[in-house]
Amino acid sequence: METIEVGRSGGVVTITLNRPEKKNAINGPMWEELRATLREIARTRTDRVVVLTGAGGAFCSGADLSGGGADTGGVAQHGWYNMRDVGDVFVALTRLPQPVIAKVGGVAAGAGCSMALACDLIVASDEARFSMIFARRGLSLDFGASWLLPRLVGLHKAKEIALFADILSAKEAEALGLVNRIVPAGELDAFVDDWATRLAAGPPIALAQTKRLLNGSLGLSVEQALEDEGWAQTVNFGTADTAEAMQAFLQKREPRFEGR
């Protein structure tokens, strides 16, 4: 890979955005490498949880606009098609069946902020900074931010964050409900390792079902949500993992989930 690093250990896949000289700004090759990597992970049963982070202290400063636009590499095409390619990466990230933890140690701005918010969980160091900086660049929201922000903080707060494009401290982001945990910078790796290890030991099919149910819940009536829960639970009861969980409970031991 030219722009990202992918490591695997104990069911945990770590994707590191690796352009530290640009604060991990996303260029054309990175969009393509992210899309391909996320699609590969979605098909890999031994990948149980994903950690998304950045090299060199930053998370991601957004799209690399040094070329003048959202170029995703390859054949020259109209900018609208480039933005559809960017959207494909958002879809690939949010459709992953595996839980995804964003480990944010520094700046997360623009599409980089959107990317962090698109993850299932966000753990930030006390040095992290977040900004929907688009308006300062003469741009509107992208990488799913117009969909994500109102669902996370409400419509009026979303407008405030987007229209003013202020830089939010980790504490401010936590107060708004944008991040799950803030930890001291020196404890960030250990905290995320613990969460990732716990998730990797969990039941993959049941966790994927839970993630899918929660992601789709806001567009459903309670009757539809209950119907979806019923189908998901029917799937779970047909898995070897649920049978293993029941046996482990009766035998007073920890279950060993295999994702089948």
Secondary structure, DSSP 8 states (H G I E B T S, - for coil): --SEEEEEETTEEEEEE--GGGTT-B-HHHHHHHHHHHHHHHT-TT--EEEEEESTT-SB--B--TTSS---SSS---HHHHHHHHHHHHHHHHT-SS-EEEEE-SEEETHHHHHHHHSSEEEEETT-EEE-GGGGGT----TTHHHHHHHHH-HHHHHHHHHH---EEHHHHHHTTS-SEEE-GGGHHHHHHHHHHHHHTS-HHHHHHHHHHHHHGGGS-HHHHHHHHHHHHHHHHTSHHHHHHHHHHHHTS-------
